[in-house]
Amino acid sequence: MADFSKQWCDQNDPDMPYDFDVIEEFKKLSEDHYIPMICEGYGFLGILNDKGECKVLIDDKWILFDDVINNYDLPF
């Protein structure tokens, strides 16, 4: 089953129901911890709290989530 984040749905298909909210999941994480979580829309495999910054795992690289939602210099 494909999972899509609230942020991806808000940007790409506002009528589509989302499966999880990246920011809410990030807020649950202790610093320097991550949770495996897939977003088929953005193509990430996990969410990391990196010293208070929200990062997601894309192509074996942790990328700032703000860069992902703003399409900034993505590796794909």
N, C-alpha and C positions, 0 to 999 in steps of 0.2 A: 504494500500500500504506500502510495506517495504521500509525504507530509510537506506542508507548506507553512511558512511562518506568516504571522500577522503582517509584518512589514512587507513581505513580498506580495501578499494579496492586496494590501493597501495601494502599492505602487502599480500593480499589473492587472488585477482583477478584483476590484472592490466588492463585487457581489459574491465572490467565492468565499466559503467559510474557511477560516484558518484552523490549523491544528495546534499551534503554540505561538507564544510571543517571545521573541529573542530577548528583549529587555527584561521581561519578568523572569525568565529562566536565568539570565545573567545575575539579577539581583539576589537569587537564591544561593549563588556560588560564593564560597570563601575565596579570599585572594589566592592566586596561583593554583586554582582548581578548575577543572573543566568537566563538562558533561557531554557524552556522545549524543548527538542529536542531528538528524538529517533534515535539511531543507532542500527539496528537489528543485525549487525555483532558483535559489541562489547557488545551489550546488555545494553547500558546505556539509561537513560531517561532525562538527562539534562546536561547542561554545566554551570560551575560556575567560576567566577573570584574571587578566594579566596586570597585577598591581593597580587594580581599579579601572582598567580599560577593557572594554568588551571586544573580544576578538573571535573570529570564526576560522575553522580549518578548511582551507580550499587547496587542493593539489599539494598536500603535505606542507602547507605554509599557513602560519597563523597571521591573519589579516585583520586590521581594524574593521569592525562592523560598519562604522561610519563610512569608510572608504568603499565598502561593498555596496551599501545602499545608495551611494552617490556615484557608483560605477567608476571609481577612481583607480586607474592603473591596475586592473585585475589581471591575474596571470593567465587567463584563458581567453 
